[in-house]
Amino acid sequence: MLAPAEADLLIGERLRRQPIESLPLAQCAGSVLRESIYAERDSPPFDRVAMDGIALDSRAMAAGARSLHLQGTQAAGDPPLTLASPTSCIEVMTGAVLPVGCDCVIPVEDLETRPGERVPAASARAAPWVNVHRRGCDTRQGALLLAAGARLHGPEIAIVASAGMARVRVSSQPMLAVISTGNELVEPGEPVLDHQVRRSNAYAIVTTLREHGFQRVADDHIRDDAGALRERLRFHLETHDVLVLSGGVSMGRFDLVPEVLEELGVRAVFHKVAQRPGKPLWFGVAPSGATVFGLPGRPVSALVCLGRYVLPALFTSLGLSPPPPERLALGAPVHIGAPLTHFLPVRIEQDDSGRPWAMPVATNSSEHFTALAGTVGFVELPPGPNAYQKGFVTRLYRWS
């Protein structure tokens, strides 16, 4: 069996990069940028007022002036006024262009208001560029603002908008199909018999994918019937970029998925990884280039394999810059007996000093998915046999 790192390499070698599409900026939330963004102009593009108050020539106060004639008002978005005389001032609003002839701003809280005049307090500071953001102090025209590979969240969308771009080139969202298999599965809300179980894996997988920004997600349930599997899987392979199956990939008599996929021309890259849970993981590639992840049907196994392999692969296909690994120390000792990589669900607890710890959460089996409530994800522990003490630092994979 492969080690997890070997499975990573095989998946990465066969990934198909998503094509580029140009979208209106309003439709790019969560998308991955496929072009670099440069500053359209200096930011701020003018000497900008930083506080509500009055703009003046600081030399007037340095020369002893204390009562300044109020010439007018400069609002944000208005063309700049010009100071009429050294003993005049102009009322200004935050974000406005600094009036011509002015070099500082005194805030309203440091002013006495008189009819037609403003009197700065004795403690008011008037010096060149006080309470003024100088032109280009944030960014100069032509500067790189965002590199290709950035994920477009709110701040990044604002940066693209500031560059004057109404449309932007991003990775096309992959068409995903989440497919659960099994005669025993019954939809929530429908009558369920004693020998049946609720169809829950698909809901968890679809929700996790959407939480990570993947919106083009179809959902299907196929019974353990070779003919039905062949028909539905052929359809999904023709219409989707990635198939994520849950169940039917182990060694039982009715685990028909690998055989049917082979009949449809999907080439198995690997089947089984030396890990617990999730050993039966299956991965293959269709002639069209579509990739297929066959996750085990047990709920904990399915979610672990989704977070450990499927999500990183999808992010890579989008051209997303990989985030640095998140590492956390175990908050309690763990003994690993089997020579398999172990994925251990954890919740995060803080000690009295505020330091976070990964607290292991026991599951009776890979069916015991209710134990995952309150966990943030899982950590990866090297193969045993070994005892990992409190403080052992390892990688954390978050559910979302």
N, C-alpha and C positions, 0 to 999 in steps of 0.2 A: 504493500500500500504506500501511497505517496505521503510525504510529510506536508503539512499545510503550506509551507513556503514553496514547495515544489508545485503544488496545485495552483498557487498564485501565479507562478511563472507560466504554466501551461495556459491558464486563462488569459493572461496578458498577451501572450503570443498570438492568440486567435481572436482577439477583440477586433471589432470593426468600428472605426471612428465614425461618429455621427456626422452627417453632412452639415454644411453651414446654411443658415437661412437669415434673411434680413427681416427684422420685425419692428413695428412701431414701438417706441420706448415704453409706452403704457402696457405693452404685452410681454415685457421682458423680465418680470419679477421672478427671481429664482433661476434665471437662465445663466449659461456659462458663456462668457465673452470670448469671441474668436477674432477680435481685432484689438489693437492697442488704441487707447484714447489719449489724445494730446490736448493741452490747454488751447482754447480758441483765442484767448487774449489774456492779458495780465489779470490777476485776481488779488485784491479788488482792482477793477479796471480804472479807478480814479482814487484820489485821496478821499477817504470815506470817513464821515462823521461817526464816532464811536459812542456818543452819548447825547441825549437831549440836552439842549442848553443854548449857549450863544457862541458863534464863531467870531474871532477877532484877530487883529494883528498883535501878537504878543509884545511887540516893541512899545505899544501905547501904554500898557501897564508898567512896563519897565521904566518908562519915562515919567511915570507918576499919575497917569490918568486913572480915575476911579469911577467916574460916571460916564457911561457910554451911550451914545445916541442909538436908539433901536431903528435901524434902517428898513428892515423887512423880515420876511420869513422864507426859509429855504426848506422845502419838504423833500422827502425821499422821492426820487423819480423825476424831479423838476430839473430843468437846465440850471447851471450854476449862476448865482448872482455875483456881482462884483462889488467889493467893499468900496463905499463912496469916499471915506476919509479914515485916517488912522484912529480917530476917536469915535468911530461908528462901530456897531456890531450888528450881526444878523442872527436872528433866531433860527436854530437848526434842529432837525430831527434825526434820530439814529438811522444810519444807512444813507443819508443824503450825501450829495457831492459837497466837498468842502468849498465854500465860496472863494472866488478869485480874490487874492489879496489877504486872505486869512491863513494863519498857520497853527491855530490851536482852538480848542473848545473848552469852555468852562461849563460844567454841568449845572442844571437848574437848582439843585440843592445848595449850591454855593453862590446863589444870586439873590439880590433884593430887587423886587419889581417896583418901578415907579412909572407914572404915565410917560410914555415915549422914551423911557430910559431903562437901562439895566445896570445895577451896581454890584460888582463882584465883592464877595466877602473878603475881609483882610487876609484870611487863610487860603483864599483861592490861588491855585497855581497856574500861572500863565507862562509857558515856555514853548518854544517851537515843537510842534507835532504832539503835544499833550492831548490825549483823547482823540487821536486821529490815526486811522489805519492807512499807512502809506500805500500808494499804488504798487501792486506787484509784491506786497510783503508776504502773501500766501503762496502764490504761484506766478511764474513768468510765462508769457506766451510761448507755446511750443513745448512746454515741459510735459513729460510723460505722467499722466494721471492714473491710468489703469493699464496693466499689461494683460494681454490675451491669457485666458485661463482663470480670470477672476470670476467669482460667483456674484451675480447682480442682486444684492439685497437693497434695502432702502438707501443707505449712504452711497452705494456705488451707482444706483440709478440717479441720485441727485448729481453726482459727479459727471455722469454722461450728459445729463441735461444741461449742466453748466458749460459743457463744451459745445453746446449748440446743436447737438445731434438729435434729430427727430426719429431716426431709425438707427438700428445698430445690428451688426452681424454677430449672431450667436449660434451655438450648437442647436441643431434641431432636436426636439424632444423625441426620444425613442418610443416606438409603439410597443407596449408591454402587454403580455397576456399572463395572468395568474390563473393557474389551472389546478384544481384539486381533483383527486381521483379516489374512488372508493364507493362501494355499495352501501356502506354503513353510515354515510354522512347524510344528515338531515338539516335543512335550513332552519335558522332561528325563526320561531313563530309557527312552524308547522308541527303537527302531532309527531311525537317521537316514541318509539317502542323501546322496551327494556334492552333489546340487543343492538340498539343503534346509538350513535353519538352525534352531537351537534357539529355542523360544519363551521369551525372557528378559525382554522389555519389561514384560509383565504382572506378572511376579514383582517386578521393581524398583518398579513403580508401586504395587502392593498393599502391599508392605513399607513404602514411604515414607509412604503414607497411614496405615497402622497405627502407624508410629513417631510420627506427629503426632496420635495419639489418635482417629483415625477407625476404628471397629471394625465398622460395618455395611457391609462391602465384599464384593460378589459378583464373580466372575471368570468370563469366558466367552471362547471362541475361535470365530470365525465365518469360514468359508471365503469366498473372493472369488466369491460367487454371489449375484446380485441377489435371488433368491427367499429364500435362507437369511438374507441380511442383513435383508430386509424383515420376515420372521417374527420373528427374534430381537430386532431393534431395537424392533419394536412392543411386544413383551413387556417389554423393559427400560424403555421409556418409560412404560409403564403401571404399573410396579412400583417405580421408583426416582426419586429426586430429582435425581441428577446422573449423567450418563454420561461416562466418560472413555475415549475410543477411541484406539487406537494403530494407525496405518496406514490406508491407503485414502483419504487426503484430498488427495493431490497431483494431478497432471494426467495420469497414465497411463491406459491403456485400462481397467485393472482397478481403478482408484481409484473405487469405486462408492459410497462412503459418503455424500458430499454429495447425490448424486442420490436415493439411497434415503431419506435423512432428509427431503428436500424432499417426496417422495411421501407420507411419513408426517405431513406438516404441520409439520415443524420449520422454523422460519424462520431462515435464515442471517443473522446479525448482521454477521459479517465472515469473510473467507477470505483469508489471507496477511497477514503482518506484516513490516515492513522490518527483519529481524533475521537473524542467523546465529549458531548454527544455529536451525532451527525456523521457517523462513519460511512453510511451508504451513499453519500453525496455523488451525484452523476453529473457530468458535463460533456456536452457535445456541440458540434457545429453542423448546420444544414448546408446543402449545396448553394443555397441563396446567400449564405453568410450569416443567417440568423443564428443566434446562440441559444442554447437550451441548458437551463439549470434544473436538474432533478433533485429536489430537496426531499429528505426523509419525511414520512407522514406524521411522525410524532411531533407534537407542538413545540417543545423546547428545542429539539434538533432543527426543526424548520426555521425557527427564528434565529438561532445561532448561525446557521449556514447563510441565511439571508444577510445578516450583519457582517459576517466574516468574509464572505466571498462575493455575493451578488451586488451589494451596494458599492463596494470599492470598484468592481468591474464597471458598473454603470457610470460612476463618476469619471473613470478613466476614459470611457467611450465618449464622454462629453468634452474631453480636453481639459477637465478641471485640474487645477494645480493641487496635488495631494497635500492634505494638511499634515502637520507634524504629528507623530504618534502621541497620544495622551497616555501618560504613565501615572500609576498610582500604587501606593504601598498596601499590601494586605493588612487588614486590621485584626486578623486572627490566623493561627497556624492552619495549614492544610496538608493532608497526607495524600499523595497520589501513588496508587499501587500499580496500575496497569502501564505498560510501555506505550502509551498513547498521549498525544497532546490533549490537555483538558481545558475546556471552556467552562468557566465557573460564574454563574450569575452573582451579581453583587449589588448591594445598595451602598450609598456613601454616607458615612457618619463623620462628624467632626469631634475632635477631642477638645479639652478645655482651652487649649492654645489656638484653636481654630484650624488645626491641620486636618485635611480630609483623609479618610481611610476607606479602603475597599473592604466592606464586610461581606464575607461569603454567605450566600443564601442556599441552603440545602434543598435539593429536589429529590423526591423519592425515586423518580425515574424521569426519562425524557417525555413522559406523558403528563408530568405534574406541572402544568403550565400555570396553574393558579398561584403557585409560589412566586411567580415572576412579578406579581403586583408589588409596586414600590421599589423595584430594582431599576437601576439606571442603564444597565447593560451587563456585559460579562468581561472577565479578564481571561487571558490566555496563559496557561501554565505549561512549562516544558514536560515532556514525557517522564513518567516515573520508571521504577519506583523511587520516590523521593519525598522528603518532608520539607515543605516551604514554611518558614517561620514568619511570624508577624514582622512586618517591615520589608518583606521581599517585594521588590518593585517590578511590576510587569505592565503590559499594555492593556488599556481599557478600550473596549468597543461599546459605544453607546447604542441603545435601541433607536434613539432619535436625537 
